[in-house]
Amino acid sequence: MTVPRTEDDAYDRRSLHERIAADLRDEIMSGDLEPGAKLPSTTHLKTRFDASGATVQKALQLLKDERLVVGRAGAAVTVREHRQQTMRPASFMAPVGPGEQYRWLTEATKRGGRAHSALLEVTEATPPSDAAAALNLPEGGTALLRRQILLVDDEPVELVKSYYPLDIARGTAMTERRRIKGGTPTLLAELGHPPRLSVDRVSARVPTQEQYEALRLPSSLPVLRTLRVVYTDDERPIEVTIMVKAGHLHELQYEFTPE
């Protein structure tokens, strides 16, 4: 049964070039337009969307600004290589062996990029309410914050804020403004707090001002926000991390084994 529309129903009120960009973006992100593939010609897009050449060019410029396609005057617009990254959160959790680098860096390198991290801040801070609750902090309680940006080929891909209980962090390398060899999972395991369970809560949000600037976002496209709580023995939370990445450039892959 078809439900008739009423005047109160919401129509797509976006401008035509935004709607064109949205449809092409979906085809890129779903793989219908593969990395390296040429986008349909301007003539084809004008006919498909009943749009002017100027409107089509505005749509393509949006996709260029979003780092999804590349092109220049007189040349075909093509889907950018590595235009979307599939992240497998489960592969980042286990401590690494002696001399090995943090797993996020290893995984990013496998995908063909040159990955590194920049530590922005190490301080004691009051976490957001959801992170504080996960750490079982009292109202106004503080934790150690390590804030960093993760980059691939010098482009920011993820803003990371990790919070740790002060009774665990104080007096350790976590309080120093330097990278920890092997990452915090390795250090926590060495301190007698091996990660046993990780719980992720993922939501799509409009970026904050900090996220917009740190990730060099071209517009208010949604970001993926992951709140990760890591537990050790006796179900004690030892780390709460908030990870934010551009939604149009990343997807998360989780694997489950049937019970």
N, C-alpha and C positions, 0 to 999 in steps of 0.2 A: 504494500500500500504506500503510495506516495503522499507525503505530508505537504500540503501547500505552504508556501512561504507567506509570511505576513510582513507588514511594514516594519515590525520590530525586530525581524530576523537580522542577524549580522551578515553583511556581505563583505567581500574582500575590498576594503577601502584603501588599500595601498595604491600608490601610483603605478602606472602600467610598467615602467621600467623596473620597479621593485618586484612586481609579479613575474616578469620575464626572468629576472635574475633568480628568483626563488625556484622556478621550474627547472632552469638549467643547473642550479646548484644541487638540486635533488638528484638529477641525472648523473652529475659528477660524483656525488657522495655515494650513490648506489652502485656505481660502476658501469652504468649504461654508456657513459662517456669515460673511457679509460685514460690513464696517464699517457700523455703524448698524443692523444687523439685530437684531431681538428674539430672545433666546434662548427656547427652548420653555418653556412655563409650568411652574410647580412641579408641578402635577397630572400633566402629561405626563411630566416627568422622573421622578416617583415611580413611575409605571407602567413606564416604559422600563427603569429600573434596579432596580426592585423595592426601593425605598428609602423611608425615612420622610421627612417634610417637613424635619425637622431635619438629616438627613444631606444632603439636596439643598442646603439653605441653607449648610451648611458647605463644600460643593463650590463653590458660587457665590462664597462669600467668598474662597476661595483665588484664584479668577480675578480678583476685584476687587483683591486684594492684589498680584497680578501685573501689574496695569494692562492687562489684556486686555478687561475689561468694566466697565461703569459701571451703577449703579442705586441706588435708594434705596427705603426702605420704602413699599409701596403702589404702586410704579411698576414697569414692566417692566424687566428687565435687558437691556441692549443691548451689542453689540460696540463697543468703543471705536474711534473714528476714528483712523487712523494707528496701529492697534494693532500692526502689524508693519512693519518697514522692510526693503526690499530694497536691499542695498549692492552697488555695482558697483566693486570694488577697482581695476579697470583705469582707471577714470575719474579717479582721484585722483593718478596718478603724474606726469603731465607737468608741467613748470614752467609757471607762469602768466605772462601778459604784464604789463607795467608797470602798476601801480595796481590790479591785480586781486587779490581775496582768495584765500586758500587754497582749493583745489578742494573739499575735504571740506565746507567751509562753504557753498560755492555749490551743491553737489549736495544737501545737506540742506535748503537753502532751497527748492530746486525741488520737494521732496516736501511742501512746505506747512508746514514748521516754522521756528521762529526759532532759528537755530543760533549757538553761540559756543563758544569753548574757554577753559579756565582752566589756566594753566601752574602746576603745583604745585611743581616742583623742577628745578633745573639744577645738576648736580654731577658730579664724576668718581667712577665706581663700577665695581665688578666685575660684569659681566653674568652672568646665568644661564649654565649650561654650554653649552646649545644656541646661545645668542646669541654667546657668546665664541668657540665653534668656528667659527661662520659668519664672524666678523670676523678669524679666524686669530690670535687673541690667545694668548699663552703662559699657562700656568697662573697664576692670580692676577692676570693682566693687567687693566688698567682701560681704560675708554672714557668719553667724555662721555655722560651720561644727561640727557635732557630728558623729564620725566614730566608728563603733562597729562591732563585729563579733558575729554571732548567732551560738550556738552549740547545738547539740543533742547527748546525751551520750558521751560528751566530744569530739565529732568530729565536726569540723567547717562545717557549711552548707550554710552560707550566709554572705557575706561582705556587710555592709550597710553604705552608706554615706548620711547623711541628712543635707540639707542646709536650713537656716531660715533667713528671713529679719532681719537685725540688729535692726531696730526700734521696732520690736516685741520681739526679744530675749534678748536684753540687759536689765539687772536688774532682770532677772528671773532665775529660777532653770535650764533653758536650758544651761546657760553659765557655770555651775558648772560640774566638772568631777565626776558625780555620776548618777546612774540610776534615772529616773523620775517615780514615782509611778503611775501606770496606763498608762505610755507612753506619748509621746508628744501630741497625739490627745486629751487626757483628759486635759492636761495643757493648750493647745491652746483654748479649749472650755471654760475653767475657765477664761482665759484672754480676753474673748469676741470675739474669732475668731473660732467659731465652724466649723469643716470641713463640707462642703456642697457637694463637687464634687471632685472625684478623677479620673485622667486620666492617664492611663498606656501606655507606648510605650515599647514593648518587642522586643529584637533583640538577635540573636545568634552571638557570637563573639569568636575569639581566645583569651584566657586569657592573660592579661598583667602580667608582672613580679610580681607586688604586689598581684594580684588575685591568681596567681599560687601558691605563697608561703603561703598566708593567708588561702586558702582553702585546702592546702596540696594536690594539684592535682597530679595525677600520670603521666600525659602527657598533650599534647595540645588539648585534647578534648574540644569542644565548651562549653562556659558558657552561661547561660541565663542572659542577662542584662535588667533590668526593670528600666526605667526612669518614676517615678511617680510624678505627680504634683497634689498637694492638694489645692483646692480653698475654700475660705470662702465666706461670703456675698459680693455682688457686684463684683463677679468673681475675687477677689483678691487672688493671689497665696501666700500661707503662708508656704508652705513646698515643697521642691523638694528633692526627695530621689532616689539615685542610688543603686539598689540592684543587687548583682551578686551571682549566685549559679551555681554549677556544672550541666551542661545540661544532663549528663547521669544519674543523681541521682534524678532529679526533673522534674515535669511537672506542668503547670499552668492550673487551671480550672476556667473558667468564665461562669457565668449563666446569661441568658438574658430572659426577658419577652417580647413576641411579642407586638408591639404597636397596 
